[in-house]
Amino acid sequence: MPYHKLLERQIKKNLPEGLLADEHLSRFIQVISDSYKAFERDKALSEHAFQVSETDYLDIYNRLKSEINIRNQSIQKLKDAIRGMDSEAKVEILPSENNLLDVINYLNIQISKRREAEFALIVSKEEAEKANQAKTEFLSVMSHEIRTPLNAVIGLGHLLARQNPRPDQVNNLQVLRTSADNLLALINDILDFNKIDAGKLELDNSLFDLNILIKDLIGGFSIKAQEMANDLSFHIDSTIPEQIYGDAHRITQVLNNLLSNAIKFTSNGKVRLSLLLEKISETHCSILFSVSDTGIGIQKENVENIFNPFSQASSSITREFGGTGLGLAISSDLLKLMKGELKLDTELGRGSNFYFTLNLAYFDQPKESITVLESEAEDLFNAKILLVEDTPFNILFTKQLLEGWNTEVDVAENGAIAVEMVQTKNYAIVIMDLHMPVMDGYSSARKIREFNKETPIIALTASATLEIEGKIHDAGMQDYITKPFNPDNLFLKIRNLIPKETYSGIQ
């Protein structure tokens, strides 16, 4: 085996050749050679290990330095963000060192504060919901209590006006009717605002005659316009289809509010309702409705607020002309539900023009095929009707009204009596009050439906709860009318629900 190269050179230089023949000396030299070789191997391994360790150290050092820089930058950005959101943090995060514990402690404090704020918000929300529910219940109760006597006032005024009053009584009856209508409009505005605010107001989509709606509306305002010495006129574009699908009641309500305001704020001037056709397709037509007047107008700075609830142009308007400031707000909200927008052009001292466009479906059919002949409008041809009502003056008014339409009327003073009477006699229709002693209208209707599925039932109620329509249909009743009611509306509801074969005269 060859010796280590350094040892090999020393042997050749200093050791005679003969001595290598000695076995002991040769073995000793071999041990020394192996030691040299082992030393060099260990040295190489050590040097390699040192080089590797130094590289790893530099790499780890550089990575750690980078991570520290990123950490410091992140903490600083976090501090800046906190200070930007909360000025008080400038006081609470004072240390200049990037101490993450300071930031974490501050965030823990803020999280605790946020949880307390969220809990307080939840409590406030629940209290607001309870207050809103209390408001709804209060409006419902007050509406019921006001509507019940108001129904008799409006109803008896309607009957007296039909009983050939003396000339000196006509004006008194008109004042009575106008005052009652104004009170009813006020109640309806408040209730409608409550429904819209709760998102519970739903639109109807029925076929109606637009010409009749406008003519009736103008006719209803003619006396009021005369009192203000105003020239009231209307124009309907002849190209507009007569038969329109939509919510006739809500369209009337909007126009009623606009016309009422126009006449109220105009004296010795002109008020005009115009309907123009903007475009038409095979199924729909866009109609521009406008109500213009030559009245007091509105200041420009008040135009933006005029559609806000309970707002009027100025406090002097409220003192001089009255009103709640709800009419325009409700009209604007109703038009939004109908995909329209109420707009205004006005000039102080020269008048106003309120206008909106509605895209409505129409029905192209001759008018005679869907309207009632005038000769039939007030006759129910001896139909038998059961009136279920417990309030004496409402019985007096409603019974006279029904009998005036040529009907036979029986009266039940509570729901239990009504169930017995329906079992023993055939009625064309039942008109059912909802709130009565012994048995209410809902329970009575359910009992009747256990043995009679055919006889129509109309709920007659002074309640104004938002869920009333669903409750009425769940009890098996077909329709309802809210007191105080327009007699013409009750007549149409009865006539539409009574089967034609129930009475003669209508084929």
QUINOR-V657089 format. One record per backbone hydrogen bond with DSSP energy under -0.5 kcal/mol. NH is the residue of the N-H (numbers start at 1). CO is the residue of the C=O. E is the energy in kcal/mol with one decimal. If there is no record, write none. Layout:
nh=(NH | NH)
co=(CO | CO)
e=(E | E)
This chain:
nh=(8 | 9 | 10 | 11 | 12 | 13 | 14 | 15 | 16 | 19 | 20 | 21 | 22 | 26 | 27 | 28 | 29 | 30 | 31 | 32 | 33 | 34 | 35 | 36 | 37 | 38 | 39 | 40 | 41 | 42 | 43 | 44 | 45 | 46 | 47 | 48 | 49 | 50 | 51 | 52 | 53 | 54 | 55 | 56 | 57 | 58 | 59 | 60 | 61 | 62 | 63 | 64 | 65 | 66 | 67 | 68 | 69 | 70 | 71 | 72 | 73 | 74 | 75 | 76 | 77 | 78 | 79 | 80 | 81 | 82 | 83 | 84 | 85 | 86 | 89 | 90 | 91 | 92 | 93 | 94 | 99 | 100 | 102 | 103 | 104 | 105 | 106 | 107 | 108 | 109 | 110 | 111 | 112 | 113 | 114 | 115 | 116 | 117 | 118 | 119 | 120 | 121 | 122 | 123 | 124 | 125 | 126 | 127 | 128 | 129 | 130 | 131 | 132 | 133 | 134 | 135 | 136 | 137 | 138 | 139 | 140 | 141 | 142 | 143 | 144 | 145 | 146 | 147 | 148 | 149 | 150 | 151 | 152 | 153 | 154 | 155 | 156 | 157 | 158 | 159 | 160 | 161 | 162 | 162 | 163 | 169 | 170 | 171 | 172 | 173 | 174 | 175 | 176 | 177 | 178 | 179 | 180 | 181 | 182 | 183 | 184 | 185 | 186 | 187 | 188 | 189 | 190 | 191 | 192 | 193 | 194 | 195 | 196 | 197 | 198 | 199 | 199 | 200 | 201 | 202 | 206 | 208 | 210 | 210 | 213 | 214 | 215 | 216 | 217 | 218 | 219 | 220 | 221 | 221 | 222 | 222 | 225 | 226 | 227 | 228 | 229 | 230 | 231 | 232 | 233 | 235 | 237 | 240 | 244 | 244 | 245 | 246 | 248 | 251 | 252 | 253 | 254 | 255 | 256 | 257 | 258 | 259 | 260 | 261 | 262 | 263 | 264 | 265 | 266 | 268 | 271 | 272 | 273 | 274 | 274 | 275 | 276 | 278 | 278 | 279 | 281 | 285 | 286 | 287 | 287 | 288 | 289 | 289 | 290 | 291 | 292 | 293 | 294 | 296 | 302 | 303 | 303 | 304 | 306 | 306 | 308 | 310 | 311 | 311 | 317 | 318 | 319 | 320 | 321 | 322 | 322 | 330 | 331 | 332 | 333 | 334 | 335 | 336 | 337 | 338 | 339 | 340 | 343 | 345 | 347 | 349 | 350 | 351 | 352 | 353 | 354 | 355 | 356 | 358 | 360 | 360 | 362 | 363 | 365 | 369 | 370 | 371 | 376 | 377 | 377 | 379 | 380 | 382 | 383 | 383 | 385 | 385 | 386 | 387 | 387 | 388 | 388 | 389 | 389 | 392 | 395 | 396 | 397 | 398 | 399 | 400 | 401 | 402 | 403 | 404 | 405 | 405 | 406 | 408 | 409 | 410 | 412 | 415 | 415 | 418 | 419 | 420 | 421 | 422 | 423 | 424 | 425 | 427 | 428 | 429 | 430 | 431 | 432 | 432 | 433 | 433 | 434 | 436 | 439 | 441 | 444 | 445 | 446 | 447 | 448 | 449 | 450 | 450 | 451 | 451 | 452 | 456 | 458 | 459 | 459 | 460 | 461 | 461 | 468 | 471 | 472 | 473 | 474 | 475 | 476 | 477 | 478 | 479 | 481 | 483 | 487 | 489 | 490 | 491 | 492 | 493 | 494 | 495 | 496 | 497 | 497 | 498 | 502 | 503 | 506 | 507)
co=(4 | 5 | 6 | 7 | 8 | 9 | 10 | 11 | 14 | 16 | 17 | 18 | 19 | 22 | 23 | 24 | 25 | 26 | 27 | 28 | 29 | 30 | 31 | 32 | 33 | 34 | 35 | 36 | 37 | 38 | 39 | 40 | 41 | 42 | 43 | 44 | 45 | 46 | 47 | 48 | 49 | 50 | 51 | 52 | 53 | 54 | 55 | 56 | 57 | 58 | 59 | 60 | 61 | 62 | 63 | 64 | 65 | 66 | 67 | 68 | 69 | 70 | 71 | 72 | 73 | 74 | 75 | 76 | 77 | 78 | 79 | 80 | 81 | 82 | 86 | 87 | 88 | 88 | 89 | 92 | 97 | 98 | 99 | 99 | 100 | 101 | 102 | 103 | 104 | 105 | 106 | 107 | 108 | 109 | 110 | 111 | 112 | 113 | 114 | 115 | 116 | 117 | 118 | 119 | 120 | 121 | 122 | 123 | 124 | 125 | 126 | 127 | 128 | 129 | 130 | 131 | 132 | 133 | 134 | 135 | 136 | 137 | 138 | 139 | 140 | 141 | 142 | 143 | 144 | 145 | 146 | 147 | 148 | 149 | 150 | 151 | 152 | 153 | 154 | 155 | 156 | 157 | 158 | 159 | 160 | 166 | 166 | 167 | 168 | 169 | 170 | 171 | 172 | 173 | 174 | 175 | 176 | 177 | 178 | 179 | 180 | 181 | 182 | 183 | 184 | 185 | 186 | 187 | 188 | 189 | 190 | 191 | 192 | 193 | 194 | 195 | 196 | 195 | 195 | 200 | 246 | 244 | 208 | 242 | 209 | 210 | 211 | 212 | 213 | 214 | 215 | 216 | 217 | 218 | 218 | 219 | 221 | 222 | 223 | 224 | 226 | 225 | 269 | 230 | 271 | 273 | 275 | 237 | 208 | 242 | 361 | 206 | 246 | 247 | 248 | 249 | 250 | 251 | 252 | 253 | 254 | 255 | 256 | 257 | 258 | 259 | 260 | 261 | 263 | 228 | 231 | 292 | 233 | 272 | 290 | 235 | 288 | 276 | 286 | 286 | 284 | 360 | 279 | 285 | 358 | 276 | 287 | 356 | 274 | 354 | 272 | 352 | 270 | 265 | 299 | 299 | 300 | 300 | 302 | 303 | 305 | 325 | 308 | 325 | 314 | 314 | 315 | 316 | 317 | 317 | 318 | 326 | 327 | 328 | 329 | 330 | 331 | 332 | 333 | 334 | 336 | 335 | 355 | 353 | 351 | 296 | 347 | 347 | 293 | 345 | 291 | 343 | 289 | 287 | 285 | 358 | 283 | 243 | 363 | 366 | 367 | 367 | 373 | 373 | 374 | 376 | 405 | 406 | 380 | 406 | 383 | 408 | 429 | 385 | 410 | 386 | 431 | 387 | 412 | 390 | 391 | 392 | 393 | 394 | 395 | 396 | 397 | 398 | 399 | 400 | 401 | 402 | 403 | 383 | 407 | 385 | 387 | 437 | 439 | 414 | 415 | 416 | 417 | 418 | 419 | 420 | 421 | 425 | 384 | 384 | 456 | 386 | 430 | 458 | 388 | 431 | 460 | 434 | 437 | 434 | 440 | 441 | 442 | 443 | 444 | 445 | 446 | 447 | 447 | 448 | 448 | 428 | 430 | 457 | 479 | 432 | 459 | 481 | 465 | 467 | 468 | 469 | 470 | 471 | 473 | 472 | 457 | 457 | 459 | 461 | 485 | 486 | 486 | 487 | 488 | 489 | 490 | 491 | 492 | 493 | 494 | 494 | 499 | 500 | 503 | 505)
e=(-2.8 | -1.6 | -1.7 | -2.3 | -2.1 | -1.7 | -2.6 | -2.5 | -0.5 | -0.8 | -0.9 | -1.4 | -1.5 | -2.7 | -2.2 | -2.1 | -2.5 | -2.0 | -2.0 | -2.1 | -2.4 | -2.6 | -2.1 | -2.2 | -2.4 | -2.7 | -2.6 | -2.2 | -2.3 | -2.6 | -2.5 | -2.5 | -2.6 | -2.6 | -2.9 | -2.5 | -2.8 | -2.5 | -2.3 | -2.6 | -2.6 | -2.5 | -1.9 | -2.7 | -2.5 | -2.2 | -2.5 | -3.0 | -3.0 | -2.5 | -2.4 | -2.9 | -2.5 | -2.3 | -2.7 | -2.4 | -2.1 | -2.6 | -2.8 | -2.8 | -2.6 | -2.7 | -2.7 | -2.3 | -2.7 | -2.6 | -2.6 | -2.7 | -2.6 | -2.4 | -2.9 | -2.2 | -1.6 | -2.4 | -1.5 | -1.4 | -1.3 | -1.5 | -2.8 | -0.7 | -2.2 | -0.9 | -0.7 | -1.2 | -2.7 | -2.7 | -2.2 | -2.7 | -2.4 | -1.9 | -2.3 | -2.7 | -2.0 | -2.2 | -2.8 | -2.4 | -2.1 | -2.4 | -2.9 | -2.4 | -2.3 | -2.3 | -2.5 | -2.3 | -2.5 | -2.7 | -2.5 | -2.3 | -2.6 | -2.6 | -2.3 | -2.5 | -2.6 | -2.5 | -2.5 | -2.3 | -2.5 | -2.6 | -2.6 | -2.8 | -2.2 | -2.7 | -3.0 | -2.5 | -2.3 | -2.6 | -2.4 | -3.2 | -1.9 | -0.7 | -1.8 | -2.4 | -0.9 | -1.9 | -2.8 | -2.6 | -2.9 | -1.8 | -2.0 | -2.3 | -2.9 | -1.9 | -0.8 | -0.8 | -1.3 | -1.6 | -1.3 | -0.8 | -0.5 | -2.7 | -2.2 | -2.5 | -2.5 | -2.7 | -2.8 | -2.6 | -2.4 | -2.6 | -2.4 | -2.2 | -2.5 | -2.7 | -2.1 | -2.2 | -2.9 | -2.4 | -1.9 | -2.3 | -3.0 | -2.5 | -1.8 | -2.3 | -2.9 | -2.5 | -1.6 | -0.5 | -1.1 | -2.6 | -0.6 | -0.5 | -2.3 | -2.6 | -0.8 | -3.1 | -2.2 | -2.4 | -2.6 | -2.8 | -2.1 | -2.7 | -2.5 | -2.0 | -0.9 | -0.8 | -0.6 | -0.8 | -2.5 | -2.1 | -2.2 | -1.2 | -1.6 | -2.9 | -2.9 | -0.9 | -2.2 | -2.4 | -2.6 | -1.9 | -2.8 | -0.7 | -3.1 | -2.1 | -1.1 | -2.4 | -2.5 | -2.1 | -2.2 | -2.5 | -2.9 | -2.1 | -2.3 | -3.0 | -2.5 | -2.2 | -2.5 | -2.6 | -2.3 | -2.6 | -1.1 | -2.3 | -2.5 | -2.5 | -2.2 | -0.5 | -2.7 | -2.4 | -2.1 | -0.6 | -3.1 | -1.0 | -3.3 | -2.7 | -3.0 | -0.6 | -2.6 | -3.2 | -0.7 | -3.0 | -2.2 | -2.9 | -2.5 | -2.4 | -1.2 | -1.9 | -1.6 | -0.6 | -1.1 | -0.5 | -0.8 | -0.8 | -1.8 | -0.7 | -1.5 | -1.2 | -0.7 | -1.2 | -2.0 | -2.6 | -3.2 | -0.8 | -1.3 | -2.9 | -2.4 | -2.7 | -2.2 | -2.9 | -2.3 | -1.8 | -1.8 | -1.3 | -1.6 | -3.8 | -2.8 | -2.2 | -2.2 | -3.4 | -2.4 | -1.1 | -0.6 | -2.6 | -2.4 | -2.0 | -2.3 | -2.1 | -2.6 | -0.8 | -2.1 | -2.4 | -1.5 | -1.1 | -1.6 | -0.7 | -1.7 | -0.6 | -1.0 | -1.6 | -3.0 | -2.5 | -0.8 | -0.7 | -0.5 | -3.1 | -2.0 | -0.6 | -3.2 | -0.6 | -3.3 | -0.7 | -1.8 | -0.6 | -2.3 | -2.5 | -2.2 | -2.6 | -2.4 | -1.7 | -2.4 | -2.7 | -2.6 | -1.7 | -0.5 | -1.4 | -1.6 | -2.4 | -0.6 | -2.4 | -2.7 | -0.5 | -2.0 | -1.7 | -1.9 | -1.6 | -2.3 | -2.4 | -1.4 | -1.0 | -1.3 | -0.5 | -2.8 | -1.1 | -2.4 | -3.0 | -0.6 | -3.1 | -2.5 | -0.5 | -0.8 | -0.8 | -2.9 | -2.3 | -2.2 | -2.5 | -2.1 | -2.2 | -2.5 | -2.2 | -0.7 | -1.0 | -0.5 | -1.3 | -2.3 | -0.6 | -2.9 | -0.5 | -2.8 | -3.6 | -0.6 | -1.9 | -1.3 | -2.0 | -2.5 | -2.1 | -2.3 | -1.4 | -1.4 | -2.0 | -1.6 | -1.3 | -2.6 | -3.2 | -0.6 | -0.9 | -1.7 | -2.5 | -2.2 | -2.2 | -2.6 | -2.9 | -2.3 | -1.3 | -0.5 | -2.2 | -2.1 | -1.0 | -0.5 | -0.5)
